[in-house]
Structures are given as C-alpha cells and as structure tokens.
C-alpha cells in the first residue's frame, strides 16, 4: 500500500512539473517566486505524512 501511495505522489509531482515547465518554456525570464511556488507544490506532493504511509489516516 505504501508503494502505491508513493507512486501516486510521484506521478502527481511529475504531472505538476510538466505543467509548470510547459508554461515556462516560451519565456526568457522566470521569477524566483514562480520557481519557489512550483518547487513547494512538488515538495508537498512528495512529503507524505507518516500516518498516511502506515495506513492509520
């Protein structure tokens, strides 16, 4: 069960990265705020609380 949750989190993170990069490829400048937001969103998807991993949630 843990592997399934981890895989889903990774797939969601990859989708978010792809969407974020898709919007940035046509631009020459990207603000640090935009990059920070993207990285924080990805981190939130990958940081699974302990009780969810164990299945106690």
Buried (B, 14 or more C-beta within 10 A) or exposed (E): EEEEBEEEBEEBBEEBBEEBEEEBEEEEEEEEEBEEEBEEBBEEBEEBEEEEEEEEE
